[in-house]
Amino acid sequence: MQVEDVDPKGLIRESYLIEGITPPECKTIFFDWAIQVPVAADPASHIAFCIAHYGAGQPDHPMTAVLKAALAPAPEKIRRGGRAGRITPEGQRRDGRSV
């Protein structure tokens, strides 16, 4: 894997060069970068490459934290209570009664 393939526009590289960049700014840059990852590519391998290439020397940088968070598994869905737990996405009651 080449850096030119993973970060062709240099967005991740540039984020590491911005002095005083904040975590929200890093998230915005990350999302701009992520939508450019080819559909056939494995985003996790691209993120891991960015961490190894850019973040290895800067473990406390906000972009390193954003990249590591992107590799974390998504939280499990939990049952919602109240009306949201009783009504299906189609607007029907789960128990079959009319709304």
DSSP file with accessible surface (Angstrom, degrees, kcal/mol):
  #  RESIDUE AA STRUCTURE BP1 BP2  ACC     N-H-->O    O-->H-N    N-H-->O    O-->H-N    TCO  KAPPA ALPHA  PHI   PSI    X-CA   Y-CA   Z-CA
    1    1 A M              0   0  122      0, 0.0     2,-0.3     0, 0.0     3,-0.0   0.000 360.0 360.0 360.0 134.9    0.0    0.0    0.0
    2    2 A Q    >>  -     0   0  114      1,-0.1     4,-1.7     0, 0.0     3,-1.0  -0.808 360.0-126.8-108.3 148.5    1.3    3.4   -1.0
    3    3 A V  H 3> S+     0   0   33     -2,-0.3     4,-2.9     1,-0.3     7,-0.2   0.856 111.5  60.1 -61.2 -31.8    0.6    6.7    0.8
    4    4 A E  H 34 S+     0   0  116      1,-0.2    -1,-0.3     2,-0.2     6,-0.1   0.808 107.3  45.8 -66.6 -28.5   -0.5    8.2   -2.6
    5    5 A D  H <4 S+     0   0  105     -3,-1.0    -1,-0.2     2,-0.1    -2,-0.2   0.830 118.9  40.1 -81.2 -34.3   -3.2    5.5   -2.8
    6    6 A V  H  < S+     0   0    3     -4,-1.7    -2,-0.2     1,-0.2    -3,-0.2   0.864 133.3  19.0 -84.1 -40.3   -4.4    5.9    0.8
    7    7 A D  S >< S+     0   0    5     -4,-2.9     3,-1.2    -5,-0.2    -1,-0.2  -0.536  71.1 162.4-130.6  65.4   -4.3    9.7    1.1
    8    8 A P  T 3  S+     0   0   89      0, 0.0    -1,-0.1     0, 0.0    -2,-0.1   0.822  79.6  40.0 -62.7 -32.0   -4.2   11.0   -2.5
    9    9 A K  T 3  S-     0   0  142     24,-0.1    -5,-0.1     0, 0.0    -2,-0.0   0.480 107.8-122.5 -93.4  -4.2   -5.2   14.6   -1.6
   10   10 A G    <>  +     0   0    0     -3,-1.2     4,-2.8    -7,-0.2     5,-0.2   0.721  64.1 141.5  74.2  21.6   -3.0   14.7    1.5
   11   11 A L  H  > S+     0   0   47      2,-0.2     4,-1.8     1,-0.2     5,-0.1   0.930  74.1  42.4 -63.4 -45.9   -5.9   15.5    3.8
   12   12 A I  H  > S+     0   0    0      2,-0.2     4,-1.4     1,-0.2    -1,-0.2   0.934 114.8  51.5 -67.5 -43.5   -4.7   13.4    6.7
   13   13 A R  H >> S+     0   0  109      1,-0.2     4,-0.7     2,-0.2     3,-0.5   0.939 110.6  48.6 -56.5 -47.7   -1.1   14.5    6.1
   14   14 A E  H >X S+     0   0   88     -4,-2.8     4,-0.9     1,-0.2     3,-0.8   0.847 103.5  60.5 -64.8 -33.6   -2.1   18.2    6.2
   15   15 A S  H >< S+     0   0    1     -4,-1.8     3,-0.5     1,-0.3    -1,-0.2   0.865 102.5  52.7 -63.1 -34.0   -4.2   17.7    9.4
   16   16 A Y  H << S+     0   0   15     -4,-1.4    -1,-0.3    -3,-0.5    -2,-0.2   0.712 107.8  52.6 -72.5 -18.8   -1.0   16.6   11.2
   17   17 A L  H << S+     0   0  118     -3,-0.8     2,-0.6    -4,-0.7    -1,-0.2   0.615  83.9  99.9 -91.4 -13.3    0.7   19.8   10.0
   18   18 A I  S X< S-     0   0   81     -4,-0.9     3,-1.1    -3,-0.5     2,-0.2  -0.642  72.4-134.5 -79.5 118.2   -2.0   22.2   11.3
   19   19 A E  T 3  S+     0   0  192     -2,-0.6    -2,-0.1     1,-0.2    -1,-0.0  -0.503  84.3   8.7 -72.0 134.9   -0.9   23.8   14.6
   20   20 A G  T 3  S+     0   0   71     -2,-0.2    -1,-0.2     1,-0.2    -2,-0.0   0.670  83.7 168.9  72.8  18.9   -3.6   23.8   17.3
   21   21 A I    <   -     0   0   14     -3,-1.1    -1,-0.2    -6,-0.2    42,-0.1  -0.343  24.8-137.8 -65.4 143.7   -6.1   21.7   15.3
   22   22 A T     >  -     0   0   57      1,-0.1     4,-2.3    40,-0.1     3,-0.2  -0.648  19.7-109.5-102.5 160.2   -9.0   20.6   17.4
   23   23 A P  H  > S+     0   0   69      0, 0.0     4,-2.5     0, 0.0     5,-0.2   0.906 118.2  53.1 -56.5 -42.9  -10.8   17.2   17.5
   24   24 A P  H  > S+     0   0   84      0, 0.0     4,-2.0     0, 0.0     5,-0.1   0.902 109.5  49.1 -60.8 -37.1  -13.9   18.5   15.8
   25   25 A E  H  > S+     0   0   94      2,-0.2     4,-2.3     1,-0.2     5,-0.2   0.904 110.2  51.3 -65.5 -39.0  -11.8   19.9   13.0
   26   26 A C  H  X S+     0   0    0     -4,-2.3     4,-2.9     1,-0.2    -1,-0.2   0.897 107.7  52.6 -64.2 -39.5  -10.0   16.5   12.7
   27   27 A K  H  X S+     0   0  115     -4,-2.5     4,-2.6     2,-0.2    -1,-0.2   0.917 108.9  49.9 -62.8 -41.1  -13.4   14.7   12.5
   28   28 A T  H  X S+     0   0   85     -4,-2.0     4,-2.1     2,-0.2    -2,-0.2   0.936 112.7  46.2 -62.7 -45.4  -14.5   17.0    9.7
   29   29 A I  H  X S+     0   0   31     -4,-2.3     4,-2.3     1,-0.2    -2,-0.2   0.918 111.3  53.4 -63.2 -41.8  -11.2   16.3    7.8
   30   30 A F  H  X S+     0   0   20     -4,-2.9     4,-3.3     1,-0.2    -2,-0.2   0.930 108.8  48.1 -60.0 -46.0  -11.6   12.6    8.5
   31   31 A F  H  X S+     0   0  126     -4,-2.6     4,-1.9     2,-0.2    -1,-0.2   0.898 110.3  51.9 -64.7 -37.6  -15.1   12.5    7.0
   32   32 A D  H  < S+     0   0   76     -4,-2.1     4,-0.3    -5,-0.2    -1,-0.2   0.903 114.9  43.3 -61.6 -40.3  -13.9   14.4    3.9
   33   33 A W  H >< S+     0   0    5     -4,-2.3     3,-1.5     1,-0.2     4,-0.4   0.922 110.5  55.7 -68.7 -44.9  -11.1   11.9    3.5
   34   34 A A  H >< S+     0   0   35     -4,-3.3     3,-1.4     1,-0.3    -2,-0.2   0.838  99.7  57.9 -63.1 -36.1  -13.4    8.9    4.2
   35   35 A I  T 3< S+     0   0  139     -4,-1.9    -1,-0.3     1,-0.3    -2,-0.2   0.674 103.5  56.0 -71.1 -10.3  -15.9    9.7    1.5
   36   36 A Q  T <  S+     0   0   73     -3,-1.5    -1,-0.3    -4,-0.3    -2,-0.2   0.494  77.3 111.6 -96.9  -4.3  -13.1    9.5   -1.0
   37   37 A V  S <  S-     0   0   24     -3,-1.4   -31,-0.1    -4,-0.4   -30,-0.0  -0.534  82.1-105.1 -68.3 129.0  -12.0    6.0    0.0
   38   38 A P    >   -     0   0   78      0, 0.0     3,-1.2     0, 0.0    -1,-0.1  -0.216  21.7-123.2 -57.2 146.2  -12.9    3.7   -3.0
   39   39 A V  T 3  S+     0   0  152      1,-0.3    -2,-0.1    -3,-0.1    -3,-0.0   0.870 111.6  51.6 -59.0 -39.2  -15.9    1.5   -2.5
   40   40 A A  T 3  S+     0   0  108      2,-0.1    -1,-0.3     0, 0.0     2,-0.1   0.637  95.3  93.3 -75.7 -13.0  -13.9   -1.6   -3.3
   41   41 A A  S <  S-     0   0   26     -3,-1.2     3,-0.1     1,-0.1    -4,-0.0  -0.397  82.6-115.5 -81.6 157.4  -11.2   -0.7   -0.7
   42   42 A D     >  -     0   0   93      1,-0.2     4,-1.7    -2,-0.1     3,-0.5  -0.830  22.1-160.0 -91.1 107.4  -11.2   -1.8    2.9
   43   43 A P  H  > S+     0   0   70      0, 0.0     4,-2.7     0, 0.0     5,-0.2   0.868  88.0  59.0 -59.2 -35.5  -11.5    1.4    4.9
   44   44 A A  H  > S+     0   0   45      1,-0.2     4,-2.7     2,-0.2     5,-0.2   0.896 105.1  48.8 -62.1 -38.8  -10.1   -0.2    8.1
   45   45 A S  H  > S+     0   0   40     -3,-0.5     4,-2.1     2,-0.2    -1,-0.2   0.887 111.6  49.9 -69.6 -35.2   -6.8   -1.1    6.3
   46   46 A H  H  X S+     0   0   18     -4,-1.7     4,-2.2     2,-0.2    -2,-0.2   0.919 112.5  47.2 -66.7 -41.6   -6.6    2.5    5.0
   47   47 A I  H  X S+     0   0    9     -4,-2.7     4,-2.4     2,-0.2    -2,-0.2   0.933 111.6  50.2 -65.4 -44.6   -7.2    3.9    8.5
   48   48 A A  H  X S+     0   0   46     -4,-2.7     4,-2.5     1,-0.2    -1,-0.2   0.891 109.6  52.0 -61.1 -38.2   -4.6    1.6   10.0
   49   49 A F  H  X S+     0   0   47     -4,-2.1     4,-3.1     2,-0.2     5,-0.3   0.927 108.6  50.4 -63.0 -43.8   -2.1    2.6    7.3
   50   50 A C  H  X>S+     0   0    0     -4,-2.2     4,-2.9     2,-0.2     5,-1.3   0.900 110.4  49.8 -62.4 -40.0   -2.7    6.3    8.2
   51   51 A I  I  <>S+     0   0   31     -4,-2.4     5,-0.9     3,-0.2     4,-0.5   0.943 115.2  43.3 -63.1 -45.8   -2.2    5.6   11.9
   52   52 A A  I  <5S+     0   0   69     -4,-2.5     4,-0.3     3,-0.2    -2,-0.2   0.900 121.7  39.3 -66.9 -39.8    1.1    3.8   11.2
   53   53 A H  I  <5S+     0   0  104     -4,-3.1    -2,-0.2    -5,-0.2    -3,-0.2   0.926 135.1  12.6 -79.5 -46.2    2.3    6.3    8.6
   54   54 A Y  I  <5S+     0   0   27     -4,-2.9     3,-0.3    -5,-0.3    -3,-0.2   0.815 127.8  46.5-100.9 -38.4    1.3    9.6   10.2
   55   55 A G  I > <S+     0   0    3     -5,-1.3     3,-1.0    -4,-0.5    -3,-0.2   0.629  86.1  84.5 -87.8 -13.0    0.3    8.9   13.8
   56   56 A A  T 3 <S+     0   0   77     -5,-0.9    -1,-0.2     1,-0.3    -4,-0.1   0.897  99.6  38.6 -58.8 -39.5    3.1    6.7   14.9
   57   57 A G  T 3  S+     0   0   71     -3,-0.3    -1,-0.3     1,-0.2    -2,-0.1   0.528 121.5  45.7 -88.0  -5.4    5.3    9.7   15.8
   58   58 A Q    X   +     0   0   80     -3,-1.0     3,-1.6    -4,-0.2     6,-0.3  -0.495  59.6 159.0-136.0  66.5    2.4   11.7   17.2
   59   59 A P  T 3  S+     0   0   76      0, 0.0    -1,-0.1     0, 0.0    -3,-0.1   0.741  77.0  51.9 -65.6 -20.9    0.3    9.5   19.4
   60   60 A D  T 3  S+     0   0  158     -3,-0.1    -5,-0.0     4,-0.1    -2,-0.0   0.402  81.2 117.0 -95.9   3.7   -1.3   12.5   21.3
   61   61 A H  S <> S-     0   0   23     -3,-1.6     4,-1.7    -6,-0.2     3,-0.4  -0.440  72.2-126.2 -71.5 141.7   -2.4   14.3   18.1
   62   62 A P  H  > S+     0   0   32      0, 0.0     4,-2.2     0, 0.0     5,-0.2   0.852 109.7  56.6 -58.3 -33.2   -6.2   14.8   17.8
   63   63 A M  H  > S+     0   0    0      2,-0.2     4,-2.8     1,-0.2     5,-0.2   0.889 102.9  54.6 -68.2 -34.5   -6.2   13.1   14.4
   64   64 A T  H  > S+     0   0    2     -3,-0.4     4,-2.5    -6,-0.3    -1,-0.2   0.927 108.9  48.6 -62.4 -41.3   -4.6   10.0   15.8
   65   65 A A  H  X S+     0   0   60     -4,-1.7     4,-2.4     2,-0.2    -2,-0.2   0.914 111.5  49.5 -64.3 -40.6   -7.4    9.8   18.3
   66   66 A V  H  X S+     0   0   15     -4,-2.2     4,-1.9     2,-0.2    -2,-0.2   0.930 111.8  48.4 -64.7 -43.7  -10.0   10.3   15.5
   67   67 A L  H  X S+     0   0    0     -4,-2.8     4,-0.9     1,-0.2    -2,-0.2   0.920 112.1  48.5 -64.0 -42.5   -8.4    7.6   13.4
   68   68 A K  H >X S+     0   0  113     -4,-2.5     4,-0.7     1,-0.2     3,-0.7   0.898 109.7  52.6 -64.9 -38.7   -8.2    5.1   16.3
   69   69 A A  H >< S+     0   0   68     -4,-2.4     3,-0.7     1,-0.2    -1,-0.2   0.854 103.0  59.0 -64.5 -33.2  -11.8    5.8   17.2
   70   70 A A  H 3< S+     0   0   40     -4,-1.9    -1,-0.2     1,-0.2    -2,-0.2   0.772 104.1  51.4 -67.6 -24.1  -12.8    5.0   13.6
   71   71 A L  H << S+     0   0   71     -4,-0.9    -1,-0.2    -3,-0.7    -2,-0.2   0.638  88.0 102.5 -86.2 -14.1  -11.3    1.6   14.0
   72   72 A A  S << S-     0   0   57     -4,-0.7    -3,-0.0    -3,-0.7     2,-0.0  -0.372  85.0 -99.6 -68.8 145.9  -13.3    0.9   17.2
   73   73 A P        -     0   0  121      0, 0.0    -1,-0.1     0, 0.0     3,-0.1  -0.338  41.9-102.5 -65.0 148.7  -16.3   -1.4   16.8
   74   74 A A        -     0   0   88      1,-0.1     3,-0.1    -3,-0.1    -4,-0.0  -0.402  42.9-100.7 -68.5 144.9  -19.7    0.3   16.6
   75   75 A P        -     0   0  123      0, 0.0     2,-0.1     0, 0.0    -1,-0.1  -0.356  42.7-102.6 -65.5 149.1  -21.8    0.2   19.7
   76   76 A E        -     0   0  177      1,-0.1     2,-0.2    -3,-0.1     0, 0.0  -0.428  36.8-107.0 -72.0 147.1  -24.5   -2.4   19.8
   77   77 A K        -     0   0  210     -2,-0.1     2,-0.3    -3,-0.1    -1,-0.1  -0.506  36.2-155.0 -71.6 141.1  -28.0   -1.3   19.2
   78   78 A I        -     0   0  146     -2,-0.2     2,-0.1    -3,-0.1    -1,-0.0  -0.858  25.6 -94.0-117.5 154.8  -30.2   -1.3   22.3
   79   79 A R        -     0   0  184     -2,-0.3     2,-0.4     1,-0.1     6,-0.1  -0.434  38.0-136.0 -66.5 135.5  -33.9   -1.6   22.6
   80   80 A R        -     0   0  178      4,-0.2     2,-0.1    -2,-0.1    -1,-0.1  -0.743  17.7-142.7 -92.5 140.8  -35.6    1.8   22.8
   81   81 A G    >   +     0   0   47     -2,-0.4     3,-0.6     3,-0.1     4,-0.5  -0.260  58.6  28.6 -91.2-178.5  -38.4    2.2   25.4
   82   82 A G  T >> S-     0   0   45      1,-0.2     3,-1.1     2,-0.2     4,-0.8  -0.237 123.9 -21.1  67.5-153.4  -41.6    4.0   25.2
   83   83 A R  H >> S+     0   0  157      1,-0.3     4,-1.8     2,-0.2     3,-1.0   0.873 133.9  62.5 -60.1 -37.8  -43.4    4.6   21.9
   84   84 A A  H <4 S+     0   0   40     -3,-0.6    -1,-0.3     1,-0.3    -2,-0.2   0.807 104.2  49.4 -61.6 -27.7  -40.3    4.0   19.8
   85   85 A G  H <4 S+     0   0    8     -3,-1.1    -1,-0.3    -4,-0.5    -2,-0.2   0.686 114.5  44.5 -82.0 -18.2  -40.1    0.4   21.2
   86   86 A R  H << S+     0   0  116     -3,-1.0     8,-2.8    -4,-0.8     2,-0.5   0.659 102.9  68.6 -98.7 -20.5  -43.8   -0.3   20.4
   87   87 A I  B  < S-A   93   0A  21     -4,-1.8     6,-0.2     6,-0.2    -1,-0.1  -0.873  74.1-135.7-108.9 132.6  -44.0    1.2   16.9
   88   88 A T    >   -     0   0   25      4,-3.6     3,-2.4    -2,-0.5    -2,-0.1  -0.347  33.5-102.1 -75.8 165.1  -42.3   -0.4   13.8
   89   89 A P  T 3  S+     0   0  116      0, 0.0    -1,-0.1     0, 0.0    -2,-0.0   0.784 124.2  60.1 -58.8 -23.7  -40.5    1.8   11.3
   90   90 A E  T 3  S-     0   0  147      2,-0.1     3,-0.1     1,-0.0    -2,-0.0   0.480 122.6-106.3 -82.6  -2.6  -43.5    1.4    9.0
   91   91 A G  S <  S+     0   0   32     -3,-2.4     2,-0.3     1,-0.3     8,-0.1   0.618  79.0 127.4  90.3  11.3  -45.8    3.0   11.7
   92   92 A Q        -     0   0  115      6,-0.1    -4,-3.6     7,-0.1    -1,-0.3  -0.736  64.5-107.5 -99.7 151.3  -47.5   -0.2   12.8
   93   93 A R  B >   -A   87   0A  52      4,-0.7     3,-1.1    -2,-0.3    -6,-0.2  -0.503  20.6-133.2 -73.4 144.8  -47.7   -1.5   16.4
   94   94 A R  T 3  S+     0   0  149     -8,-2.8    -1,-0.1     1,-0.2    -7,-0.1   0.771 105.0  56.8 -70.0 -23.7  -45.5   -4.4   17.2
   95   95 A D  T 3  S-     0   0   86     -9,-0.3    -1,-0.2     2,-0.1     3,-0.1   0.427 115.4-112.6 -89.7   2.8  -48.4   -6.2   19.0
   96   96 A G  S <  S+     0   0   69     -3,-1.1    -2,-0.1     1,-0.3     3,-0.1   0.329  74.9 127.9  89.4 -11.2  -50.6   -6.0   15.9
   97   97 A R        -     0   0  153      1,-0.1    -4,-0.7    -5,-0.0    -1,-0.3  -0.356  68.4 -91.9 -74.1 162.9  -53.2   -3.6   17.3
   98   98 A S              0   0  111      1,-0.1    -1,-0.1    -6,-0.1    -6,-0.1  -0.427 360.0 360.0 -76.3 152.5  -54.1   -0.5   15.4
   99   99 A V              0   0  106     -8,-0.1    -1,-0.1    -2,-0.1    -7,-0.1  -0.116 360.0 360.0 -75.5 360.0  -52.2    2.7   16.1
